[in-house]
Amino acid sequence: MDEVFCRTVYEIEKTHWWCVARLRIVEDVIDRWIELPAGARVLDVGCGTGAVLEALSSRFEAYGTDTSPLAIDLCRQRGLTNAFCGTLEAFPRHGLTFDLVTLLDVVEHLDDDLGLLRQAQRSLRAGGWALVTVPAYQFLWGPHDVVNHHKRRYTRAGLRRVLRAAGFELRMLSYFNTILFPAALVAWVGERLAGVRADPRPHVPPPPLNNMLTTVFAMEKYLLRGITLPYGLSLIALARRPL
């Protein structure tokens, strides 16, 4: 993550519709599917500039890791003292095991996604949980993926395969960001037909549009309580380390 992009994310991730709605969905999955007790030990792998880690820290004994020194510095500016610079393999609190590990739009950044997921599995207590989100569909590859240094996008079958290969038992796997998928697909096709590309750098839309997009996307937390969504811009998985 380059410096300008990292600082931009730090400035907007508590207001940008995608960041806010994704966090609401993640918190709802934790509450509805796992129901962790207060004080449970959680690790946010690839915590970035810390908005999710801050939310988790308000409820749990939460830690974060990221390989970007700048991201960890920005976490510190949020008052997050349990954020550490480095890989999961080099996490400095040796001997800790976790009730939940979150990998939110992280594994697509690595050549060895399976290796990271195996490390995450080993960091969990027996019966512990992993919550994973990734971007969906390789055909949607675009400038956003390039600026974010992605290695790949996923299908449901591909994410299922790598999670099982890492030793997890899958409990929930669904596409999400489904309601906005048709509009995003039309925009994607239009850009290519016109030969133009949208600015891949994140920015917050005008407040009325930002609020509407937040509401629409966050509504999917109710759908995910009972059904598997058939398509979407992203995938979300909840998996468990066997007892």
N, C-alpha and C positions, 0 to 999 in steps of 0.2 A: 504494500500500500504506500503510494508516494505521499509526500508531506502535505501537499495542497489538498489532495483527496481526503486524507486522514483528518485534517483539521476541519474540512467541510462537513464530514460525517459527524464529528464531535459537536459542531454547531447546530446541526439540524435533526439529529436522530431522536430527540424527544418531541419533535413536532411534525416531522415528515410522515405523511399518511401511511406509507408502507412500513416504516419502523414501528410506529405506534400500534397499528393494527396487528402486525405480526406478533408483537409482545403480548397483546391482549389474547390472541389465539394460543400462544405458548403457555401463558399463565392459566388459561382455561383448561388446556389439556392436562397440565400438572394437577390442577384441582379436581378435575372430573375423573381422570384415569388413574392417578397415583395417590392423591390425597396425602402428600408428605406431611409429617408432623412439624410444628414449629421447631426451629432449631436443627432440622435435618441438614446434613452436610452435602453441599452442591458444588460442582465444579463447572464453570463456563469456559470451555475450550475455544480459543479464538475469540476472546471477549472483546476485541476491538477497543473502542474508546469508552466503553463501560456502561452504556445506558441499560442494557439487559442485566449486567452484573449488579448495578445499583438497585434495580428492582428486586432481584433475587436476594440481595443482602438485607433488604428491609424485612424479609420473612424467614430466611434460613442462614445457616453458617456457610456463607458462599465465598468461593475462591475463583480466581480467573487466571488464565494464561494467554499470552499472545507473543508472537515472535517479533512484533514491531516495538522497538523502544519508545517511539513517539506515542503510540497507542497507550502504552502503559503509563507514560508520563501524563497523558490526558486523563487516564483513570485516576491517577493520584490527585489531579485537580478536582475530581469529583469526590475526593475524600476516601477513595477505595484503597485501603492499605493491604488488602489480600489479593492484589493483582500482581502477577509475576511475569517478567520477560523471559521467554524461552519456549521450547517445545514441551508437549505433554510428557515426553520421555524424561526431560530434564527438570520436571516439577520439583521444587526444592523441599517440599514438606513430605519427606520420605515416610512411609508407613501409614499415611492417611488413606482410607478408603471412603468412597462416597455413596450416598443414597441415590444420587442423580448426577449424571454428566450431560450437559447440553453442548451440542455441536451445531450451532445455528448458522447456516450458510458458510461452512468451514471446509468440509471435506472435498468440495469441488476445487479448492485451491491447491491441492496436493497431487503430485504424481502418484504417490502411494496412499491412496485413500483407505485401502484395506489395512495397511500397517497402522494408521492412526486409529481406526476403529478397533483393532485388536488391542492397542494400548488403552483405549478408553474402556474396553471391556475388562481389562485386568485391573483398572483403577477403581472399579465398582466392588462393593460388598456383594456377597452371594445374594441374589434376588434384587440387586440394584438396577436402576433404570437408565437408559440413554434416550435422549430426545434429539432428533436429527432433522434439520431442514436443508434442502438443496434446491437449486434451480432446475426446472424441468425442460425436457425436449431439446436435443441437440440441434434440431432444425431452427430453433429460435436464437441460435448463437448470433451475437452482434457486438457492437462497440461497448456496450455495458459489460459484457464478459471480458473483453480485452482490458478495459481500464481497471477492472477488478482482479485481473490476473487469474482468471478461471482456467482450469485445465479441461473441464467437461461439464455437460449438463446431463441429467439423469432421466430415465424412465422409471416407472414403478417397478418393473421387473429387474432393472439394473440395480436399483437401490436395495430391493429385497435380497438379491443375490449377494451383494457385498456385505450386508449386515449379517446374513446367515453364515457366510464364510468367516466372519470375525467372531463367531461363536454366540451370537445373540438369538434369543427367542423373540420373534416379532409379535407384538400385541396390537398394533395399529399402524396402518400404512395407507396414506391417501394423498391424492393431489389436493392442493388448495390454491388460493387466489384464483378461484374458478369463475366467480361472477364477472370479474373484469377481463377474463381471458378473451372473449370474442372481440372486445374493443381493442385490446392490446394486439391481437392477431391482425385485425384490419389495419391498425397503424403500422405494424411491421411490414405487411404486404405493400401498403401505400408508399412507405419510405423507399422500398426497393424498386417499385415500379417508377417512382419519380427520380430515383437516383440520388436521393438525399438521405442523410442520417441524422437522427435526433441527437442532441447534445447528451453524451453518456454521463456527464458529471451530475451528481445529485443536486436537486434544488427543491425548495418547498413551493408548491403551487400557490396561487392566491387563496386566502383563507376560506372562502365559500367552497371552492373546488377541493381544497385539501381536506376540509371537514367532511364533505360528501364522500370522498374516496376512502377516508378513514372509516366512516360508518359502514359503507358498503362492504369493504374488505373484512372488517372486524365482525360483521354479521355471520361470517362463516364459522365462527366458533360454535354457534348453536347447531349448525349442520353437522359439524364434525363430532358432536356428541353422540350421533346416532347412525350416520351413514358414511360410506366411503365415496368421496367425490370422484367422478370419472375422468376428469382432466383439469388442468390448471397450469399456472405459470410456475408453480413450485410444488414440492413434495414435502410431506411431514411424516415422520416415522417415530413410533415409540417402541422400544425394544428392551428386553430384560436379560440380565445375566442369569443363567440357570442357577437354581438353588443347589 
